[in-house]
Amino acid sequence: MHDLTPQMAVQLANSAYQIKDKNKLGRYAAPALDYLAKDFDFDLSNNVMKGVSGTFMEHLFDHKTGFAVIGKGKQGGQYQGHHVIAFRGTASKRDAITDLHCGLSTSANNLPVHAGFNKSFNSMKSALETYFTKNDMGPVHCVGHSLGGALATLAANWLKARYKGRPVNLYTFGSPRIGYEGFANQTKASLNKIYRCIHAADPVPLVPLWPFVHTNGEYLLNAGPSISAEAHKMAGNAPGYINTASSYKDFKAINKHSGQQHKEQIRLDYEKRNQASFTSQWAHRIGATLVTLLRDSGMLAGIQVAITSTLTLYDNIALALTKIAKISD
């Protein structure tokens, strides 16, 4: 199975933003797809998948926008028989509401995931099933940036569960966390390849907070230390995912590390609190410290299963920290 190159993957992710709405001529257009025209055919008249994001009312009235674009490998090319699907990220207030809907629902691999992401994915699943049932052969490459990375992850899991034995690769840029550790481990075990790309300064891969976690392994495209919203953008040079990903010939050339800092045992000294800074390294350290504290207190397991109709996961964490503060020196 030929993998996509970093530049192909990031241009695909960029193209998904361009099909959110039709142009003045009533057609979908995605100039970013020109880079892949040598290897893939994109029928934008039929293979733009619409989805719903936002509030309950948006889903109730089925307010759909373009969310994904699908392409098929050209005959005689190195990707003959392959399929690519790119999901767009946050591009409206509706999408931002989806990002913030941090409850839990069940994914295709029967494990709990972020409810907002899962609900948006489910709104386009029937269209995806129609396409992939007709095109039931060949490897699939799932791609996305930001919210699109979360949707691509859910799509990759669904494809593996729905079409067993079919090779599936996943490529994400600045994706948030999607599920708990069980979901992350199952994703890692079932998919053929996962290329989870980040900028160190990008805040989006740091959320939602624990117990949501990423799959093991991440590709670091840029090591800028200070957290900055600019580091999440696709375009530009601050650093810009298109810019950084396009500078690598293949994924083997990109620095890869575990990305499992939440598993570290860290206990911080309050007297040295002034050493902390607004960086991704300290965000990981503080997150790992929180988990360590809850584990030391014996409250970790209870919080992970404590789901009620009135309290969110983070309400339960706050209550646990209050109890710990009252009993601890």
Secondary structure, DSSP 4 states (H G I P E B T S, - for coil): -PPPPHHHHHHHHHHHHHTSS--TTS----GGGGGGTTTEE--TTT-EEEE--SSHHHHHTT--EEEEEEEEEPTTSTTTT-EEEEE----SHHHHHHHH---EEE-TTSSEEEHHHHHHHHTTHHHHHHHHHHT-SS-EEEEEETHHHHHHHHHHHHHHHHSTT--EEEEEESPPP-B-HHHHHHHHHHSSEEEEEEETT-SGGG-SPTT-BPPS-EEEEE---B--GGGG-SSSSSS-HHHHHTT-SSGGGSEEE---GGGS-----GGGGGG--SBHHHHHHHHHHHHHHHHHTT-HHHHHH---SS--HHHHHHHHHHHHHHH--
